[in-house]
Amino acid sequence: MKVLSKDEKSRIIEMAWEDRTPFGAIEFQFGHSEDDVIELMRNEMEPSSFKMWRKRVSGRKTKHRKLRKEDVNRFSSPQ
């Protein structure tokens, strides 16, 4: 994983916490795969918070493009 600025880390973590932001949007915007994001979250969070986050996002349809309905093709905020 490339070295990230404090602002980039903060934004990736924020996007990872958002239920409706898929990992694909993070990869598109920052070039980091889902595995990279998981590694970042593991390194930046307390173990209990990381476990809670992983439990919440695992299998969540809005976070994983493969689990989404085919007609849902948006992934980025207008901001």
Distance bins in CASP14 RR format, pairs under 12 A and 6 or more apart:
PFRMAT RR
TARGET T0000
AUTHOR 0000-0000-0000
RMODE 2
METHOD distances of the structure
MODEL  1
1 8 0 0 0 0 0 1 0 0 0 0 0
1 9 0 0 0 0 0 1 0 0 0 0 0
1 12 0 0 0 0 0 1 0 0 0 0 0
1 30 0 0 0 0 1 0 0 0 0 0 0
1 31 0 0 0 0 1 0 0 0 0 0 0
1 32 1 0 0 1 0 0 0 0 0 0 0
1 33 0 0 0 0 1 0 0 0 0 0 0
1 35 0 0 0 0 1 0 0 0 0 0 0
1 36 1 0 1 0 0 0 0 0 0 0 0
1 37 0 0 0 0 1 0 0 0 0 0 0
1 38 0 0 0 0 0 1 0 0 0 0 0
1 39 1 0 0 1 0 0 0 0 0 0 0
1 40 1 0 0 1 0 0 0 0 0 0 0
1 41 0 0 0 0 0 1 0 0 0 0 0
1 42 0 0 0 0 0 1 0 0 0 0 0
1 43 0 0 0 0 1 0 0 0 0 0 0
1 44 0 0 0 0 0 1 0 0 0 0 0
2 8 0 0 0 0 1 0 0 0 0 0 0
2 9 0 0 0 0 0 1 0 0 0 0 0
2 12 0 0 0 0 0 1 0 0 0 0 0
2 30 0 0 0 0 1 0 0 0 0 0 0
2 31 0 0 0 0 1 0 0 0 0 0 0
2 32 0 0 0 0 1 0 0 0 0 0 0
2 33 0 0 0 0 0 1 0 0 0 0 0
2 36 0 0 0 0 1 0 0 0 0 0 0
2 40 0 0 0 0 0 1 0 0 0 0 0
3 9 0 0 0 0 1 0 0 0 0 0 0
3 32 0 0 0 0 0 1 0 0 0 0 0
3 40 0 0 0 0 0 1 0 0 0 0 0
4 10 0 0 0 0 1 0 0 0 0 0 0
4 11 0 0 0 0 1 0 0 0 0 0 0
4 12 1 0 0 1 0 0 0 0 0 0 0
4 13 0 0 0 0 0 1 0 0 0 0 0
4 26 0 0 0 0 0 1 0 0 0 0 0
4 30 1 0 0 1 0 0 0 0 0 0 0
4 31 0 0 0 0 0 1 0 0 0 0 0
4 32 0 0 0 0 1 0 0 0 0 0 0
4 36 0 0 0 0 1 0 0 0 0 0 0
4 37 0 0 0 0 0 1 0 0 0 0 0
4 39 0 0 0 0 0 1 0 0 0 0 0
4 40 1 0 0 1 0 0 0 0 0 0 0
4 43 0 0 0 0 0 1 0 0 0 0 0
4 44 0 0 0 0 0 1 0 0 0 0 0
5 11 0 0 0 0 1 0 0 0 0 0 0
5 12 0 0 0 0 0 1 0 0 0 0 0
5 30 0 0 0 0 0 1 0 0 0 0 0
6 12 0 0 0 0 0 1 0 0 0 0 0
6 13 0 0 0 0 0 1 0 0 0 0 0
6 44 0 0 0 0 0 1 0 0 0 0 0
7 13 0 0 0 0 0 1 0 0 0 0 0
7 14 0 0 0 0 0 1 0 0 0 0 0
7 30 0 0 0 0 0 1 0 0 0 0 0
8 14 0 0 0 0 0 1 0 0 0 0 0
8 15 0 0 0 0 0 1 0 0 0 0 0
8 26 0 0 0 0 0 1 0 0 0 0 0
8 29 0 0 0 0 1 0 0 0 0 0 0
8 30 1 0 0 1 0 0 0 0 0 0 0
8 31 0 0 0 0 0 1 0 0 0 0 0
8 32 0 0 0 0 1 0 0 0 0 0 0
8 36 0 0 0 0 0 1 0 0 0 0 0
8 37 0 0 0 0 0 1 0 0 0 0 0
8 40 0 0 0 0 1 0 0 0 0 0 0
8 44 0 0 0 0 0 1 0 0 0 0 0
9 15 0 0 0 0 0 1 0 0 0 0 0
9 16 0 0 0 0 0 1 0 0 0 0 0
9 26 0 0 0 0 0 1 0 0 0 0 0
9 30 0 0 0 0 1 0 0 0 0 0 0
9 32 0 0 0 0 0 1 0 0 0 0 0
9 36 0 0 0 0 0 1 0 0 0 0 0
9 37 0 0 0 0 0 1 0 0 0 0 0
9 39 0 0 0 0 0 1 0 0 0 0 0
9 40 1 0 0 1 0 0 0 0 0 0 0
9 41 0 0 0 0 0 1 0 0 0 0 0
9 43 0 0 0 0 1 0 0 0 0 0 0
9 44 1 0 0 1 0 0 0 0 0 0 0
9 45 0 0 0 0 0 1 0 0 0 0 0
10 16 0 0 0 0 0 1 0 0 0 0 0
10 17 0 0 0 0 0 1 0 0 0 0 0
10 30 0 0 0 0 0 1 0 0 0 0 0
10 40 0 0 0 0 0 1 0 0 0 0 0
10 44 0 0 0 0 1 0 0 0 0 0 0
11 17 0 0 0 0 0 1 0 0 0 0 0
11 18 0 0 0 0 0 1 0 0 0 0 0
11 21 0 0 0 0 0 1 0 0 0 0 0
11 25 0 0 0 0 0 1 0 0 0 0 0
11 26 0 0 0 0 1 0 0 0 0 0 0
11 29 0 0 0 0 1 0 0 0 0 0 0
11 30 1 0 0 1 0 0 0 0 0 0 0
11 32 0 0 0 0 0 1 0 0 0 0 0
11 37 0 0 0 0 0 1 0 0 0 0 0
11 40 0 0 0 0 0 1 0 0 0 0 0
11 77 0 0 0 0 0 1 0 0 0 0 0
11 79 0 0 0 0 0 1 0 0 0 0 0
12 18 0 0 0 0 0 1 0 0 0 0 0
12 21 0 0 0 0 0 1 0 0 0 0 0
12 23 0 0 0 0 0 1 0 0 0 0 0
12 24 0 0 0 0 0 1 0 0 0 0 0
12 25 0 0 0 0 0 1 0 0 0 0 0
12 26 1 0 1 0 0 0 0 0 0 0 0
12 27 0 0 0 0 0 1 0 0 0 0 0
12 29 0 0 0 0 1 0 0 0 0 0 0
12 30 1 0 1 0 0 0 0 0 0 0 0
12 31 0 0 0 0 1 0 0 0 0 0 0
12 32 1 0 0 1 0 0 0 0 0 0 0
12 33 0 0 0 0 0 1 0 0 0 0 0
12 34 0 0 0 0 0 1 0 0 0 0 0
12 36 0 0 0 0 1 0 0 0 0 0 0
12 37 1 0 0 1 0 0 0 0 0 0 0
12 38 0 0 0 0 0 1 0 0 0 0 0
12 39 0 0 0 0 0 1 0 0 0 0 0
12 40 1 0 0 1 0 0 0 0 0 0 0
12 41 0 0 0 0 1 0 0 0 0 0 0
12 43 0 0 0 0 0 1 0 0 0 0 0
12 44 0 0 0 0 1 0 0 0 0 0 0
13 21 0 0 0 0 0 1 0 0 0 0 0
13 26 0 0 0 0 1 0 0 0 0 0 0
13 30 0 0 0 0 0 1 0 0 0 0 0
13 32 0 0 0 0 0 1 0 0 0 0 0
13 37 0 0 0 0 1 0 0 0 0 0 0
13 38 0 0 0 0 0 1 0 0 0 0 0
13 40 1 0 0 1 0 0 0 0 0 0 0
13 41 1 0 0 1 0 0 0 0 0 0 0
13 42 0 0 0 0 0 1 0 0 0 0 0
13 43 0 0 0 0 0 1 0 0 0 0 0
13 44 1 0 0 1 0 0 0 0 0 0 0
13 45 1 0 0 1 0 0 0 0 0 0 0
13 49 0 0 0 0 0 1 0 0 0 0 0
13 50 0 0 0 0 0 1 0 0 0 0 0
13 53 0 0 0 0 1 0 0 0 0 0 0
14 21 0 0 0 0 1 0 0 0 0 0 0
14 25 0 0 0 0 0 1 0 0 0 0 0
14 26 0 0 0 0 0 1 0 0 0 0 0
14 29 0 0 0 0 0 1 0 0 0 0 0
14 30 0 0 0 0 0 1 0 0 0 0 0
14 37 0 0 0 0 0 1 0 0 0 0 0
14 40 0 0 0 0 0 1 0 0 0 0 0
14 41 0 0 0 0 0 1 0 0 0 0 0
14 44 0 0 0 0 0 1 0 0 0 0 0
14 77 0 0 0 0 0 1 0 0 0 0 0
14 79 0 0 0 0 0 1 0 0 0 0 0
15 21 1 0 1 0 0 0 0 0 0 0 0
15 22 0 0 0 0 1 0 0 0 0 0 0
15 23 0 0 0 0 1 0 0 0 0 0 0
15 24 0 0 0 0 1 0 0 0 0 0 0
15 25 1 0 0 1 0 0 0 0 0 0 0
15 26 1 0 1 0 0 0 0 0 0 0 0
15 27 0 0 0 0 0 1 0 0 0 0 0
15 28 0 0 0 0 0 1 0 0 0 0 0
15 29 1 0 0 1 0 0 0 0 0 0 0
15 30 0 0 0 0 1 0 0 0 0 0 0
15 32 0 0 0 0 0 1 0 0 0 0 0
15 34 0 0 0 0 0 1 0 0 0 0 0
15 37 0 0 0 0 1 0 0 0 0 0 0
15 40 0 0 0 0 0 1 0 0 0 0 0
15 41 0 0 0 0 0 1 0 0 0 0 0
15 57 0 0 0 0 0 1 0 0 0 0 0
15 63 0 0 0 0 0 1 0 0 0 0 0
15 75 0 0 0 0 0 1 0 0 0 0 0
15 76 0 0 0 0 1 0 0 0 0 0 0
15 77 0 0 0 0 1 0 0 0 0 0 0
15 79 0 0 0 0 0 1 0 0 0 0 0
16 22 0 0 0 0 0 1 0 0 0 0 0
16 23 1 0 0 1 0 0 0 0 0 0 0
16 24 0 0 0 0 0 1 0 0 0 0 0
16 25 0 0 0 0 0 1 0 0 0 0 0
16 26 1 0 0 1 0 0 0 0 0 0 0
16 27 0 0 0 0 0 1 0 0 0 0 0
16 29 0 0 0 0 0 1 0 0 0 0 0
16 30 0 0 0 0 0 1 0 0 0 0 0
16 32 0 0 0 0 1 0 0 0 0 0 0
16 34 0 0 0 0 1 0 0 0 0 0 0
16 36 0 0 0 0 0 1 0 0 0 0 0
16 37 1 0 1 0 0 0 0 0 0 0 0
16 38 0 0 0 0 1 0 0 0 0 0 0
16 39 0 0 0 0 0 1 0 0 0 0 0
16 40 1 0 0 1 0 0 0 0 0 0 0
16 41 1 0 1 0 0 0 0 0 0 0 0
16 42 0 0 0 0 0 1 0 0 0 0 0
16 44 0 0 0 0 1 0 0 0 0 0 0
16 45 0 0 0 0 1 0 0 0 0 0 0
16 49 0 0 0 0 0 1 0 0 0 0 0
16 50 0 0 0 0 0 1 0 0 0 0 0
16 53 1 0 0 1 0 0 0 0 0 0 0
16 54 0 0 0 0 0 1 0 0 0 0 0
16 56 0 0 0 0 0 1 0 0 0 0 0
16 57 1 0 0 1 0 0 0 0 0 0 0
16 60 0 0 0 0 0 1 0 0 0 0 0
16 63 0 0 0 0 1 0 0 0 0 0 0
17 26 0 0 0 0 0 1 0 0 0 0 0
17 37 0 0 0 0 0 1 0 0 0 0 0
17 40 0 0 0 0 0 1 0 0 0 0 0
17 41 0 0 0 0 1 0 0 0 0 0 0
17 44 0 0 0 0 0 1 0 0 0 0 0
17 45 0 0 0 0 1 0 0 0 0 0 0
17 49 0 0 0 0 1 0 0 0 0 0 0
17 50 0 0 0 0 0 1 0 0 0 0 0
17 52 0 0 0 0 0 1 0 0 0 0 0
17 53 1 0 0 1 0 0 0 0 0 0 0
17 54 0 0 0 0 0 1 0 0 0 0 0
17 56 0 0 0 0 1 0 0 0 0 0 0
17 57 0 0 0 0 1 0 0 0 0 0 0
17 60 0 0 0 0 0 1 0 0 0 0 0
17 63 0 0 0 0 0 1 0 0 0 0 0
18 25 0 0 0 0 1 0 0 0 0 0 0
18 26 0 0 0 0 1 0 0 0 0 0 0
18 37 0 0 0 0 0 1 0 0 0 0 0
18 53 0 0 0 0 0 1 0 0 0 0 0
18 56 0 0 0 0 0 1 0 0 0 0 0
18 57 0 0 0 0 1 0 0 0 0 0 0
18 60 0 0 0 0 0 1 0 0 0 0 0
18 62 0 0 0 0 1 0 0 0 0 0 0
18 63 0 0 0 0 1 0 0 0 0 0 0
18 75 0 0 0 0 0 1 0 0 0 0 0
18 76 0 0 0 0 0 1 0 0 0 0 0
18 77 0 0 0 0 1 0 0 0 0 0 0
18 79 0 0 0 0 0 1 0 0 0 0 0
19 53 0 0 0 0 0 1 0 0 0 0 0
19 56 1 0 0 1 0 0 0 0 0 0 0
19 57 1 0 0 1 0 0 0 0 0 0 0
19 59 0 0 0 0 0 1 0 0 0 0 0
19 60 1 0 0 1 0 0 0 0 0 0 0
19 61 0 0 0 0 1 0 0 0 0 0 0
19 62 1 0 1 0 0 0 0 0 0 0 0
19 63 1 0 0 1 0 0 0 0 0 0 0
19 64 0 0 0 0 0 1 0 0 0 0 0
20 57 0 0 0 0 0 1 0 0 0 0 0
20 60 0 0 0 0 1 0 0 0 0 0 0
20 61 0 0 0 0 0 1 0 0 0 0 0
20 62 1 0 1 0 0 0 0 0 0 0 0
20 63 0 0 0 0 1 0 0 0 0 0 0
20 68 0 0 0 0 0 1 0 0 0 0 0
20 72 0 0 0 0 0 1 0 0 0 0 0
20 74 0 0 0 0 1 0 0 0 0 0 0
20 75 0 0 0 0 1 0 0 0 0 0 0
20 76 0 0 0 0 0 1 0 0 0 0 0
20 77 0 0 0 0 1 0 0 0 0 0 0
21 27 0 0 0 0 0 1 0 0 0 0 0
21 28 0 0 0 0 0 1 0 0 0 0 0
21 29 0 0 0 0 1 0 0 0 0 0 0
21 30 0 0 0 0 0 1 0 0 0 0 0
21 34 0 0 0 0 0 1 0 0 0 0 0
21 37 0 0 0 0 0 1 0 0 0 0 0
21 57 0 0 0 0 0 1 0 0 0 0 0
21 60 0 0 0 0 0 1 0 0 0 0 0
21 62 1 0 0 1 0 0 0 0 0 0 0
21 63 1 0 0 1 0 0 0 0 0 0 0
21 64 0 0 0 0 0 1 0 0 0 0 0
21 65 0 0 0 0 0 1 0 0 0 0 0
21 74 0 0 0 0 0 1 0 0 0 0 0
21 75 1 0 0 1 0 0 0 0 0 0 0
21 76 0 0 0 0 1 0 0 0 0 0 0
21 77 1 0 0 1 0 0 0 0 0 0 0
21 79 0 0 0 0 0 1 0 0 0 0 0
22 28 0 0 0 0 1 0 0 0 0 0 0
22 29 0 0 0 0 0 1 0 0 0 0 0
22 34 0 0 0 0 1 0 0 0 0 0 0
22 37 0 0 0 0 0 1 0 0 0 0 0
22 57 0 0 0 0 0 1 0 0 0 0 0
22 59 0 0 0 0 0 1 0 0 0 0 0
22 60 0 0 0 0 1 0 0 0 0 0 0
22 61 0 0 0 0 1 0 0 0 0 0 0
22 62 1 0 0 1 0 0 0 0 0 0 0
22 63 1 0 1 0 0 0 0 0 0 0 0
22 64 1 0 0 1 0 0 0 0 0 0 0
22 65 1 0 1 0 0 0 0 0 0 0 0
22 66 0 0 0 0 1 0 0 0 0 0 0
22 67 0 0 0 0 1 0 0 0 0 0 0
22 68 1 0 0 1 0 0 0 0 0 0 0
22 72 0 0 0 0 1 0 0 0 0 0 0
22 73 0 0 0 0 0 1 0 0 0 0 0
22 74 0 0 0 0 1 0 0 0 0 0 0
22 75 1 0 1 0 0 0 0 0 0 0 0
22 76 0 0 0 0 1 0 0 0 0 0 0
22 77 0 0 0 0 0 1 0 0 0 0 0
23 29 0 0 0 0 0 1 0 0 0 0 0
23 30 0 0 0 0 0 1 0 0 0 0 0
23 31 0 0 0 0 0 1 0 0 0 0 0
23 32 0 0 0 0 1 0 0 0 0 0 0
23 33 1 0 0 1 0 0 0 0 0 0 0
23 34 1 0 1 0 0 0 0 0 0 0 0
23 35 0 0 0 0 1 0 0 0 0 0 0
23 36 0 0 0 0 1 0 0 0 0 0 0
23 37 1 0 0 1 0 0 0 0 0 0 0
23 38 0 0 0 0 1 0 0 0 0 0 0
23 40 0 0 0 0 0 1 0 0 0 0 0
23 41 0 0 0 0 0 1 0 0 0 0 0
23 57 0 0 0 0 1 0 0 0 0 0 0
23 58 0 0 0 0 0 1 0 0 0 0 0
23 59 0 0 0 0 0 1 0 0 0 0 0
23 60 0 0 0 0 0 1 0 0 0 0 0
23 62 0 0 0 0 0 1 0 0 0 0 0
23 63 1 0 1 0 0 0 0 0 0 0 0
23 64 1 0 0 1 0 0 0 0 0 0 0
23 65 1 0 0 1 0 0 0 0 0 0 0
23 66 0 0 0 0 0 1 0 0 0 0 0
23 67 0 0 0 0 0 1 0 0 0 0 0
23 68 0 0 0 0 0 1 0 0 0 0 0
23 75 0 0 0 0 1 0 0 0 0 0 0
24 30 0 0 0 0 1 0 0 0 0 0 0
24 31 0 0 0 0 1 0 0 0 0 0 0
24 32 0 0 0 0 1 0 0 0 0 0 0
24 33 0 0 0 0 1 0 0 0 0 0 0
24 34 1 0 0 1 0 0 0 0 0 0 0
24 36 0 0 0 0 0 1 0 0 0 0 0
24 37 0 0 0 0 1 0 0 0 0 0 0
24 62 0 0 0 0 0 1 0 0 0 0 0
24 63 0 0 0 0 1 0 0 0 0 0 0
24 64 0 0 0 0 1 0 0 0 0 0 0
24 65 1 0 0 1 0 0 0 0 0 0 0
24 66 0 0 0 0 0 1 0 0 0 0 0
24 68 0 0 0 0 0 1 0 0 0 0 0
24 73 0 0 0 0 0 1 0 0 0 0 0
24 74 0 0 0 0 0 1 0 0 0 0 0
24 75 1 0 0 1 0 0 0 0 0 0 0
24 76 0 0 0 0 1 0 0 0 0 0 0
25 31 0 0 0 0 0 1 0 0 0 0 0
25 32 0 0 0 0 0 1 0 0 0 0 0
25 34 0 0 0 0 0 1 0 0 0 0 0
25 37 0 0 0 0 0 1 0 0 0 0 0
25 62 0 0 0 0 0 1 0 0 0 0 0
25 63 0 0 0 0 1 0 0 0 0 0 0
25 64 0 0 0 0 0 1 0 0 0 0 0
25 65 0 0 0 0 1 0 0 0 0 0 0
25 68 0 0 0 0 0 1 0 0 0 0 0
25 73 0 0 0 0 0 1 0 0 0 0 0
25 74 0 0 0 0 1 0 0 0 0 0 0
25 75 1 0 1 0 0 0 0 0 0 0 0
25 76 1 0 1 0 0 0 0 0 0 0 0
25 77 0 0 0 0 1 0 0 0 0 0 0
26 32 1 0 0 1 0 0 0 0 0 0 0
26 33 0 0 0 0 1 0 0 0 0 0 0
26 34 1 0 0 1 0 0 0 0 0 0 0
26 35 0 0 0 0 0 1 0 0 0 0 0
26 36 0 0 0 0 1 0 0 0 0 0 0
26 37 1 0 1 0 0 0 0 0 0 0 0
26 38 0 0 0 0 0 1 0 0 0 0 0
26 40 0 0 0 0 1 0 0 0 0 0 0
26 41 0 0 0 0 0 1 0 0 0 0 0
26 57 0 0 0 0 0 1 0 0 0 0 0
26 63 0 0 0 0 1 0 0 0 0 0 0
26 64 0 0 0 0 0 1 0 0 0 0 0
26 65 0 0 0 0 0 1 0 0 0 0 0
26 75 0 0 0 0 1 0 0 0 0 0 0
26 76 0 0 0 0 0 1 0 0 0 0 0
26 77 0 0 0 0 0 1 0 0 0 0 0
27 33 1 0 1 0 0 0 0 0 0 0 0
27 34 1 0 0 1 0 0 0 0 0 0 0
27 35 0 0 0 0 0 1 0 0 0 0 0
27 36 0 0 0 0 1 0 0 0 0 0 0
27 37 0 0 0 0 1 0 0 0 0 0 0
27 64 0 0 0 0 0 1 0 0 0 0 0
27 65 0 0 0 0 1 0 0 0 0 0 0
27 75 0 0 0 0 1 0 0 0 0 0 0
27 76 0 0 0 0 0 1 0 0 0 0 0
28 65 0 0 0 0 0 1 0 0 0 0 0
28 74 0 0 0 0 0 1 0 0 0 0 0
28 75 1 0 0 1 0 0 0 0 0 0 0
28 76 1 0 0 1 0 0 0 0 0 0 0
28 77 0 0 0 0 0 1 0 0 0 0 0
29 37 0 0 0 0 0 1 0 0 0 0 0
29 75 0 0 0 0 1 0 0 0 0 0 0
29 76 1 0 0 1 0 0 0 0 0 0 0
29 77 0 0 0 0 1 0 0 0 0 0 0
29 79 0 0 0 0 0 1 0 0 0 0 0
30 36 0 0 0 0 1 0 0 0 0 0 0
30 37 0 0 0 0 1 0 0 0 0 0 0
30 40 0 0 0 0 1 0 0 0 0 0 0
30 76 0 0 0 0 0 1 0 0 0 0 0
31 37 0 0 0 0 1 0 0 0 0 0 0
31 40 0 0 0 0 0 1 0 0 0 0 0
32 38 0 0 0 0 1 0 0 0 0 0 0
32 39 0 0 0 0 1 0 0 0 0 0 0
32 40 1 0 0 1 0 0 0 0 0 0 0
32 41 0 0 0 0 0 1 0 0 0 0 0
33 39 0 0 0 0 1 0 0 0 0 0 0
33 40 0 0 0 0 0 1 0 0 0 0 0
34 40 0 0 0 0 0 1 0 0 0 0 0
34 41 0 0 0 0 0 1 0 0 0 0 0
34 54 0 0 0 0 0 1 0 0 0 0 0
34 57 0 0 0 0 1 0 0 0 0 0 0
34 58 0 0 0 0 0 1 0 0 0 0 0
34 59 0 0 0 0 0 1 0 0 0 0 0
34 60 0 0 0 0 0 1 0 0 0 0 0
34 63 0 0 0 0 1 0 0 0 0 0 0
34 64 1 0 0 1 0 0 0 0 0 0 0
34 65 0 0 0 0 1 0 0 0 0 0 0
34 66 0 0 0 0 0 1 0 0 0 0 0
35 41 0 0 0 0 0 1 0 0 0 0 0
35 42 0 0 0 0 0 1 0 0 0 0 0
36 42 0 0 0 0 0 1 0 0 0 0 0
36 43 0 0 0 0 0 1 0 0 0 0 0
37 43 0 0 0 0 0 1 0 0 0 0 0
37 44 0 0 0 0 0 1 0 0 0 0 0
37 45 0 0 0 0 0 1 0 0 0 0 0
37 50 0 0 0 0 0 1 0 0 0 0 0
37 53 0 0 0 0 0 1 0 0 0 0 0
37 54 0 0 0 0 0 1 0 0 0 0 0
37 57 0 0 0 0 1 0 0 0 0 0 0
37 63 0 0 0 0 1 0 0 0 0 0 0
37 64 0 0 0 0 0 1 0 0 0 0 0
38 44 0 0 0 0 0 1 0 0 0 0 0
38 45 0 0 0 0 0 1 0 0 0 0 0
38 50 0 0 0 0 1 0 0 0 0 0 0
38 51 0 0 0 0 0 1 0 0 0 0 0
38 53 0 0 0 0 1 0 0 0 0 0 0
38 54 1 0 0 1 0 0 0 0 0 0 0
38 57 0 0 0 0 1 0 0 0 0 0 0
38 58 0 0 0 0 0 1 0 0 0 0 0
38 63 0 0 0 0 0 1 0 0 0 0 0
39 45 0 0 0 0 0 1 0 0 0 0 0
39 50 0 0 0 0 0 1 0 0 0 0 0
39 54 0 0 0 0 0 1 0 0 0 0 0
40 50 0 0 0 0 0 1 0 0 0 0 0
40 53 0 0 0 0 0 1 0 0 0 0 0
41 47 0 0 0 0 0 1 0 0 0 0 0
41 49 0 0 0 0 1 0 0 0 0 0 0
41 50 1 0 1 0 0 0 0 0 0 0 0
41 51 0 0 0 0 0 1 0 0 0 0 0
41 52 0 0 0 0 0 1 0 0 0 0 0
41 53 1 0 0 1 0 0 0 0 0 0 0
41 54 1 0 0 1 0 0 0 0 0 0 0
41 56 0 0 0 0 0 1 0 0 0 0 0
41 57 0 0 0 0 1 0 0 0 0 0 0
42 49 0 0 0 0 0 1 0 0 0 0 0
42 50 1 0 1 0 0 0 0 0 0 0 0
42 51 0 0 0 0 1 0 0 0 0 0 0
42 53 0 0 0 0 1 0 0 0 0 0 0
42 54 0 0 0 0 1 0 0 0 0 0 0
43 50 0 0 0 0 1 0 0 0 0 0 0
44 50 0 0 0 0 1 0 0 0 0 0 0
44 53 0 0 0 0 0 1 0 0 0 0 0
45 51 0 0 0 0 1 0 0 0 0 0 0
45 52 0 0 0 0 1 0 0 0 0 0 0
45 53 1 0 0 1 0 0 0 0 0 0 0
45 54 0 0 0 0 1 0 0 0 0 0 0
46 52 0 0 0 0 1 0 0 0 0 0 0
46 53 0 0 0 0 0 1 0 0 0 0 0
47 53 0 0 0 0 0 1 0 0 0 0 0
47 54 0 0 0 0 0 1 0 0 0 0 0
48 54 0 0 0 0 0 1 0 0 0 0 0
48 55 0 0 0 0 0 1 0 0 0 0 0
49 55 0 0 0 0 0 1 0 0 0 0 0
49 56 0 0 0 0 0 1 0 0 0 0 0
50 56 0 0 0 0 0 1 0 0 0 0 0
50 57 0 0 0 0 0 1 0 0 0 0 0
51 57 0 0 0 0 0 1 0 0 0 0 0
51 58 0 0 0 0 0 1 0 0 0 0 0
52 58 0 0 0 0 0 1 0 0 0 0 0
53 60 0 0 0 0 0 1 0 0 0 0 0
53 63 0 0 0 0 0 1 0 0 0 0 0
54 60 0 0 0 0 0 1 0 0 0 0 0
54 63 0 0 0 0 0 1 0 0 0 0 0
56 62 0 0 0 0 0 1 0 0 0 0 0
56 63 0 0 0 0 1 0 0 0 0 0 0
57 63 1 0 1 0 0 0 0 0 0 0 0
57 64 0 0 0 0 1 0 0 0 0 0 0
57 67 0 0 0 0 0 1 0 0 0 0 0
58 64 0 0 0 0 1 0 0 0 0 0 0
58 67 0 0 0 0 0 1 0 0 0 0 0
59 65 0 0 0 0 0 1 0 0 0 0 0
59 66 0 0 0 0 1 0 0 0 0 0 0
59 67 1 0 0 1 0 0 0 0 0 0 0
59 68 0 0 0 0 0 1 0 0 0 0 0
60 66 0 0 0 0 0 1 0 0 0 0 0
60 67 1 0 0 1 0 0 0 0 0 0 0
60 68 0 0 0 0 1 0 0 0 0 0 0
61 67 1 0 1 0 0 0 0 0 0 0 0
61 68 1 0 1 0 0 0 0 0 0 0 0
61 69 1 0 0 1 0 0 0 0 0 0 0
61 70 0 0 0 0 0 1 0 0 0 0 0
61 72 0 0 0 0 1 0 0 0 0 0 0
62 68 1 0 0 1 0 0 0 0 0 0 0
62 69 0 0 0 0 0 1 0 0 0 0 0
62 72 0 0 0 0 1 0 0 0 0 0 0
62 74 0 0 0 0 0 1 0 0 0 0 0
62 75 0 0 0 0 1 0 0 0 0 0 0
63 75 0 0 0 0 0 1 0 0 0 0 0
64 72 0 0 0 0 0 1 0 0 0 0 0
64 75 0 0 0 0 0 1 0 0 0 0 0
65 72 0 0 0 0 1 0 0 0 0 0 0
65 73 0 0 0 0 1 0 0 0 0 0 0
65 74 0 0 0 0 0 1 0 0 0 0 0
65 75 1 0 0 1 0 0 0 0 0 0 0
66 72 0 0 0 0 0 1 0 0 0 0 0
68 74 0 0 0 0 1 0 0 0 0 0 0
68 75 0 0 0 0 1 0 0 0 0 0 0
END
